[in-house]
Amino acid sequence: MTVTSRPTAVTHEVTNQAPPLTGHDAADDPVLLDGVRREGAGWHLDDLHRFGKLVGSEEARAWAEQANRFEPELRTHDRYGNRIDEVDFHPAYHSLMRATVGAGAAGSAWADERPGAHVARAATFMVATMMEQGHMCPVSMTYAVIPALRRAPDLAKTYEPLLTSTVYEPGLRTPTDKRGLLAGMGMTEKQGGTDVRANTTAAAEQADGSWRLRGHKWFTSAPMNDLFLVLAQAPGGLSCFLVPRVLPDGSRNTFRIQRLKDKLGNRSNASSEPEFDDTVAWLVGDEGKGVRTIIDMVTMTRLDCVLGSAGHIREALAQAAHHTRYRAVFGAKLIDQPLMRNVLGDLGLESEAATTLGLRLAGAADRAQHGDTGERAFLRLATAVAKYWVCKRQPGFVAEALECLGGNGYDEASGMPRLYREAPLNGIWEGSGNVNALDMLRALAREPESLEAFRTEIGAASGADRRLDAAWRELKEHLVLTEDAPVRARRVIERAALVLQGSLLVRHAPAAVADAFCASRLGGDQGLAFGTLPPGTDFGALIERLPA
């Protein structure tokens, strides 16, 4: 019997798929670059682009994937039964840390006297977040610890030069024998959470001026860091203490890691429950003023939550824009389909507003460090406002960006599920939405200069857009504290964030961007989901602003 041969069927020819988004400069974003220049760190752009090329490399993408696939492992004892309380990380995690600390995203800005140093660091932090978010926790805490540590000048003199180093040197050794240190923080306990005054960890002073701590912390991230600021109850009240993992004589301090948290996301980062038992510590700040002392650290980490969310949002947008430029449906590229242009344009607006606001805060932080009291007052209120809103928008934004990739975005290989799991973290870390909304009320009640600075900032855009002016008039009425202020706090802080973002975009963004933002966010011409901008929006101008 004769069998007629048939042409070999090509069943695995791949067409209509986007290539991996690698080999690009992750910092090549006009919104980011313009903001860095505007806030005084234009001198940093060459270094930022160099780092951006690393972040956009295939190598960095592999680091991120591996650091999350091969999670940290706790080793409480060595093979002989000695208690060691160490956490092992995959080499990819160390590569991420080495790159990010080396680029200056940790504490180095505090040792740089140039105007704009904290803006330069903020931009680097945002780009590093686009690479991988989990390793940014120890980076952020190391940056944030410096203002609080300076309340103990002798301790600062010893440790600050190492905390501001750009050298990443992992491993537990005598701190002063290392070339660079990382810092962490232990505030919350299981019985109190956000209510840190309910902490039960006890501190007893010793004859040599040191203290001994006994207690159990509930969330302490990055337990392999070198130094930690922790809260404990001293005879004079809740106080702040410095706890090193290794003591000056080279012996291990008691820092028993009971377990690592099994978290939704942030899998590359180890979050732990340490137990203190006769743990050596040194007082930072005044006894009984622990919250006042550690709030300096909390304020800076809240700023990093805004920056991290803005960077994370930008990465999700970049992935969505990249996919839609290559994927074709119904005879045209996705990015050219009218409804997808609405979605992408709306996402682009949200990202631009978040990035612009984050860099404005970084500029205020930088100028505050150089003695600008007005900027310090602005930062007090604006940080709470931005922390609430930008972090609150991140999960919904990432979900919409993931949807732009369809089923491909639901596949782990795309990297989008990791972005989605990370998205809620910044909204929780250093105070959830309610905490920041109530913090806004405290600032309004106790620090009227912060409201005045906020008024000045919004007033700089007065008359530029009628919708912004109307929203600001309405908001000013709601900023007056009344008996029902706590119930209204979320509505007020949301509106304050949108008015602040609108003011910034009207002054600094292209006209089409400012117009679309004011129409949709302030004028109410938008639905409840992304992709509901009104007809007549200049979608072409918005699409041009998307990451390349």
C-alpha positions in Angstrom: 0.0 0.0 0.0 1.4 3.4 -1.0 1.3 6.1 1.7 1.3 9.7 0.3 3.6 11.9 2.3 2.2 15.2 3.7 4.1 18.4 4.5 5.3 18.5 8.0 2.9 20.5 10.1 4.4 23.5 11.8 2.7 23.4 15.2 5.1 25.3 17.3 6.0 28.3 15.2 5.7 31.3 17.6 4.1 34.4 16.2 2.3 37.4 17.7 4.1 37.2 21.0 6.1 40.0 22.6 9.8 39.4 23.2 11.1 39.7 26.7 11.5 43.2 28.0 15.2 43.2 28.5 18.2 45.0 27.2 16.8 48.5 27.8 17.5 51.4 30.1 14.9 51.3 32.9 15.7 54.9 33.8 14.9 56.2 30.3 11.6 57.7 31.4 10.9 61.4 30.6 8.8 61.8 33.7 11.5 60.5 36.0 14.3 62.3 34.3 12.5 65.7 34.2 11.6 65.3 37.8 15.2 64.6 38.8 16.3 67.7 37.0 13.5 69.8 38.4 14.2 68.7 42.0 17.9 69.6 41.8 19.8 66.4 40.9 20.5 66.7 37.2 24.1 66.0 38.0 23.1 62.4 38.8 21.6 61.5 35.4 24.7 59.7 33.9 24.9 57.4 36.9 21.2 56.9 36.9 21.3 55.8 33.2 24.2 53.4 33.9 22.2 51.8 36.7 19.0 51.8 34.6 20.8 49.7 31.9 21.7 47.2 34.6 18.2 47.1 35.9 16.9 46.5 32.4 19.3 43.7 31.6 18.5 40.0 31.3 20.9 39.3 34.1 18.9 41.5 36.6 15.7 39.9 35.5 17.2 36.5 36.3 18.3 37.7 39.7 14.8 38.9 40.5 13.2 35.6 39.4 15.8 33.4 41.3 15.7 35.5 44.5 11.9 34.9 44.7 11.9 31.3 43.6 14.6 30.3 46.1 13.4 31.9 49.3 15.5 32.7 52.4 16.0 29.8 54.7 16.3 30.0 58.5 19.0 28.1 60.3 18.5 28.3 64.1 21.4 26.0 64.9 24.6 24.8 63.3 25.5 21.1 62.7 26.9 20.8 66.2 23.8 22.2 68.0 25.0 25.7 68.6 22.4 28.4 68.3 23.3 30.7 65.4 20.0 32.3 64.2 21.1 32.9 60.6 19.2 33.2 57.4 20.6 31.9 54.1 19.9 33.7 50.9 20.3 32.6 47.3 23.3 34.2 45.5 20.8 36.2 43.3 19.6 38.1 46.4 23.2 39.1 47.2 23.6 40.2 43.6 20.5 42.4 43.9 21.8 43.9 47.1 25.3 44.5 45.8 24.0 46.3 42.8 21.4 48.5 44.6 23.6 49.4 47.6 26.5 50.0 45.2 24.4 52.4 43.2 23.7 54.6 46.3 20.1 53.6 47.1 20.8 52.9 50.8 22.4 55.4 53.2 25.0 57.2 51.1 22.9 60.3 50.5 23.4 61.3 54.2 27.2 61.6 53.5 26.7 63.6 50.3 26.5 67.4 50.9 25.5 68.2 47.3 22.1 69.8 46.9 19.8 67.2 45.4 21.6 64.2 47.0 18.4 62.8 48.4 16.6 63.3 45.1 19.4 61.4 43.3 19.0 58.6 45.9 15.2 58.6 45.5 15.5 58.2 41.7 17.9 55.3 42.1 15.6 53.7 44.7 12.7 53.9 42.3 14.7 52.3 39.4 16.0 49.6 41.8 12.4 48.8 42.8 11.6 48.2 39.1 14.2 45.4 39.2 12.9 43.7 42.4 11.0 44.9 45.4 11.8 42.5 48.1 15.4 43.4 48.6 14.5 47.1 48.9 13.3 46.6 52.5 16.8 46.5 54.1 17.9 49.2 51.6 15.1 51.5 52.8 15.7 50.9 56.5 19.4 51.6 56.2 18.6 54.9 54.6 15.9 55.7 57.2 17.9 54.9 60.3 20.3 57.8 60.1 18.1 60.7 61.4 17.0 58.6 64.4 20.5 57.4 65.1 21.8 60.9 65.2 19.9 61.4 68.5 22.7 59.3 70.0 25.8 61.2 68.8 28.3 58.7 70.1 26.6 55.8 68.4 26.2 57.8 65.2 29.9 58.6 65.2 30.7 54.9 65.3 28.1 53.5 62.9 27.1 56.3 60.5 30.2 56.1 58.2 29.5 52.4 57.7 25.7 52.9 57.2 26.4 55.5 54.5 28.8 53.2 52.6 28.1 51.9 49.1 29.7 48.6 49.9 27.4 45.6 50.5 29.1 43.1 52.8 26.8 40.3 54.0 27.5 38.1 57.0 27.5 38.6 60.8 30.8 40.0 62.0 32.0 42.8 64.3 30.3 45.9 62.8 33.3 48.1 62.9 35.4 45.4 61.1 33.0 45.6 58.0 33.2 48.0 55.1 29.4 48.6 55.1 26.4 48.0 57.4 22.7 47.5 57.0 20.1 48.5 59.5 16.6 47.3 60.5 13.8 48.1 62.8 11.6 46.2 65.4 8.5 48.1 66.5 5.4 45.9 66.5 4.6 43.1 68.8 1.8 40.5 68.6 -0.5 42.0 71.2 -0.4 45.5 69.8 0.6 45.8 66.2 0.3 49.5 65.2 -0.4 50.4 68.8 3.3 50.3 69.7 2.7 51.7 73.2 1.2 48.3 74.1 4.6 46.7 73.6 5.7 44.5 76.5 9.5 44.1 75.7 11.2 45.3 78.8 14.5 47.2 79.1 16.8 47.3 82.2 19.7 49.6 82.5 23.2 48.2 83.4 26.0 49.8 85.4 28.1 50.2 82.3 25.4 52.4 80.6 24.2 49.7 78.3 20.7 48.1 78.6 19.3 44.5 78.5 16.1 43.7 76.6 13.7 40.9 77.1 10.7 40.4 74.8 9.4 39.1 71.4 8.9 41.2 68.3 6.2 40.3 65.7 7.6 41.8 62.5 11.3 42.4 62.0 12.4 42.3 58.4 15.9 41.5 57.2 17.1 39.8 60.4 20.6 39.4 58.9 21.1 43.2 59.0 23.8 44.4 61.3 21.9 46.9 63.5 18.3 47.4 64.6 16.4 50.1 66.3 13.8 48.6 68.6 11.2 49.9 71.0 11.1 48.6 74.6 9.6 49.6 77.9 12.1 51.3 80.2 11.4 52.6 83.7 10.9 56.0 82.2 8.5 54.8 79.5 8.7 53.4 75.9 12.2 54.0 74.6 14.2 53.4 71.5 17.3 51.2 71.6 20.1 50.2 69.2 20.5 46.4 69.0 23.5 45.0 67.1 23.5 41.4 65.9 27.2 41.2 66.8 28.6 43.0 69.8 31.8 45.2 69.7 33.9 42.4 71.2 32.9 40.1 68.3 30.4 37.9 70.3 26.9 37.2 69.1 24.1 39.2 70.7 21.0 37.3 71.7 18.7 37.6 68.7 16.7 34.4 68.6 14.8 34.1 65.3 11.7 32.1 66.2 10.5 31.8 62.6 10.3 33.5 59.2 7.0 34.9 58.1 5.2 33.0 55.2 4.0 36.1 53.3 1.8 36.8 50.4 4.6 38.4 48.4 8.0 40.0 49.2 9.3 36.4 49.2 13.0 37.3 48.6 13.0 39.3 51.8 13.2 37.5 55.2 10.7 38.8 57.7 11.1 37.4 61.2 10.0 37.1 64.8 13.1 37.7 67.0 13.1 37.0 70.7 15.3 39.1 73.0 16.6 37.5 76.2 19.2 39.5 78.1 19.9 41.2 74.7 22.5 44.0 74.9 21.2 47.4 73.6 22.1 51.1 73.8 19.6 53.9 74.4 18.9 56.1 71.4 17.3 59.5 72.2 15.7 60.3 75.6 14.3 57.6 77.8 10.5 57.5 77.5 10.6 59.3 74.1 11.0 56.1 72.0 8.1 56.9 69.6 9.4 60.4 69.0 12.8 59.0 68.3 11.9 56.2 66.0 9.3 58.3 64.1 12.3 59.9 62.3 13.0 56.5 60.8 9.3 55.8 60.1 8.9 59.1 58.3 11.8 58.3 55.9 10.5 54.7 55.3 7.1 56.1 54.5 8.7 58.3 51.9 10.3 55.2 50.5 6.9 53.5 50.4 5.7 56.3 48.0 8.9 56.0 45.9 8.7 52.2 45.8 5.1 52.2 44.8 5.7 54.7 42.1 8.6 52.7 40.8 6.6 49.5 41.0 3.7 51.1 39.2 6.1 52.3 36.4 7.5 48.8 36.0 4.0 47.3 35.6 3.1 50.0 33.1 6.3 49.3 31.1 5.4 45.6 30.9 1.9 46.4 29.7 3.1 49.0 27.1 5.8 46.6 25.8 3.3 43.7 25.4 0.7 45.9 23.6 3.3 47.2 21.2 3.9 43.7 19.9 0.6 41.9 20.3 -1.9 42.2 17.4 -5.6 41.5 17.7 -8.4 42.1 15.1 -5.9 43.3 12.5 -4.0 45.9 14.5 -1.5 46.2 17.3 -3.1 46.3 20.7 -1.6 49.6 21.5 -3.4 51.1 18.4 -6.8 49.8 19.5 -9.0 52.7 20.8 -10.1 51.0 24.0 -6.6 49.8 24.9 -5.3 53.3 24.2 -7.8 54.5 26.8 -6.6 51.9 29.3 -2.9 52.6 28.7 -3.4 56.4 28.7 -5.2 56.2 32.0 -2.5 54.0 33.5 0.1 56.4 32.2 -1.6 59.3 33.9 -1.6 57.5 37.2 2.0 56.6 36.9 3.1 60.1 35.9 1.2 61.6 38.9 2.8 59.1 41.3 6.3 59.6 40.0 6.0 63.4 40.0 4.6 63.4 43.5 7.3 61.0 44.8 10.1 63.1 43.4 8.5 66.3 44.8 8.6 64.7 48.3 12.2 63.7 47.7 13.0 67.3 46.8 11.3 68.5 50.0 13.3 66.0 52.1 16.5 67.1 50.5 15.8 70.8 51.1 14.6 70.1 54.6 18.0 68.5 55.4 19.6 71.8 54.3 17.5 73.8 56.7 14.4 74.8 54.7 11.7 74.9 57.4 8.9 75.4 54.9 9.8 72.3 53.0 10.0 70.4 56.3 6.5 71.5 57.1 5.2 70.5 53.7 6.8 67.1 54.0 5.1 66.4 57.3 1.6 66.6 55.8 2.4 65.6 52.2 4.1 62.4 53.1 1.0 61.1 54.9 -1.2 62.1 52.0 1.1 60.6 49.4 1.7 57.4 51.4 -2.0 56.8 51.7 -2.9 57.4 48.0 0.0 56.2 45.9 0.3 53.0 47.9 -3.4 52.5 47.8 -3.5 52.8 44.0 -0.8 50.3 43.5 -2.7 47.0 43.7 -5.5 48.0 41.4 -3.0 49.5 38.9 -0.9 46.3 38.8 -4.0 44.2 38.3 -5.1 46.4 35.3 -1.6 46.3 33.8 -1.5 42.5 34.2 -4.8 42.3 32.4 -3.3 44.1 29.5 -1.2 40.9 28.9 -4.3 38.7 29.2 -3.5 35.1 30.0 0.2 35.7 29.4 0.2 38.1 32.4 -1.3 35.4 34.6 1.7 33.1 33.8 4.5 33.2 36.4 7.1 33.4 33.5 5.9 36.9 32.7 6.9 38.3 36.0 3.5 40.0 36.4 2.2 37.6 39.2 5.2 38.6 41.3 4.4 42.3 40.8 0.8 41.6 41.8 1.8 39.8 45.0 4.1 42.6 45.9 1.5 45.3 45.2 -0.3 45.5 48.6 2.9 45.6 50.7 3.7 49.3 50.7 0.1 50.1 51.7 0.6 48.1 54.9 4.2 48.7 55.7 4.8 51.6 58.1 1.1 52.3 58.6 -1.9 51.1 56.7 -4.4 53.5 55.1 -6.2 54.3 58.3 -3.0 55.1 60.1 -2.0 57.6 57.5 -5.4 59.1 57.2 -5.4 59.7 61.0 -1.8 60.9 60.8 -3.0 63.6 58.4 -5.6 64.7 61.0 -2.9 64.9 63.7 -0.7 67.0 61.4 -3.7 69.4 60.8 -4.4 69.6 64.5 -0.9 69.9 65.9 1.2 71.4 63.2 -0.7 74.3 61.5 2.5 75.2 59.6 2.2 72.0 57.6 -1.2 73.0 56.3 0.1 76.4 55.5 3.0 74.9 53.5 0.5 72.6 51.8 -1.7 75.6 50.9 1.4 77.4 49.4 2.2 74.4 47.3 -1.3 74.1 45.8 -1.6 77.9 45.5 1.4 77.9 43.1 -0.9 76.5 40.4 -3.8 78.9 41.1 -5.6 80.0 38.0 -4.0 77.4 35.7 -7.0 75.1 35.6 -10.6 75.8 36.6 -11.2 72.2 37.7 -8.2 72.3 40.0 -9.2 75.6 41.4 -12.7 74.3 42.2 -11.4 71.1 43.7 -9.0 73.1 45.9 -11.8 75.4 47.1 -13.9 72.4 48.1 -11.0 70.7 49.8 -10.1 73.7 51.9 -13.5 73.4 53.5 -13.0 69.8 54.4 -9.5 70.4 55.9 -11.3 72.2 58.8 -11.4 69.7 61.6 -14.9 68.8 62.9 -16.3 66.2 65.2 -16.8 63.7 62.4 -13.3 64.2 61.0 -12.2 60.6 61.7 -15.1 59.3 59.7 -14.3 61.5 56.8 -10.6 61.1 56.9 -10.2 58.7 54.0 -12.3 60.9 51.7 -10.4 64.0 52.7 -6.9 62.5 52.3 -7.8 61.0 48.9 -9.0 64.4 47.7 -5.9 66.1 49.1 -3.7 63.7 47.2 -5.5 64.3 43.9 -5.4 68.0 44.3 -1.7 67.9 45.1 -1.0 65.7 42.1 -3.1 67.9 39.9 -1.2 71.0 41.1 2.1 69.4 40.2 1.0 68.1 36.8 -0.5 71.5 35.8 2.8 73.1 36.6 5.2 70.5 35.3 3.6 68.0 32.8 2.6 68.6 29.2 -0.8 70.3 28.7 -2.5 67.1 27.4 -1.4 65.2 30.5 -2.5 67.9 33.0 -5.8 68.4 31.1 -6.7 64.6 31.2 -5.8 64.3 34.8 -7.8 67.3 35.9 -10.8 66.2 33.8 -10.8 62.7 35.1 -9.5 62.9 38.7 -10.8 66.4 39.7 -13.6 67.1 37.3 -15.3 63.7 37.7 -15.3 62.8 34.0 -14.2 59.2 34.6 -15.6 55.9 35.5 -14.5 53.8 38.5 -12.1 51.6 36.6 -8.9 52.5 34.6 -9.6 53.0 30.9 -12.6 55.2 31.4 -11.2 58.6 30.2 -13.7 60.7 28.3 -13.9 60.9 24.5 -11.9 63.9 23.3 -8.9 63.0 25.5 -5.6 63.4 23.6 -4.7 59.7 23.8 -1.9 60.2 21.3 -0.1 62.5 23.7 -0.6 60.2 26.6 0.6 57.1 24.7 3.8 59.0 23.7 4.6 59.4 27.4 4.6 55.6 28.0 7.9 53.8 28.7 9.6 52.8 25.5 
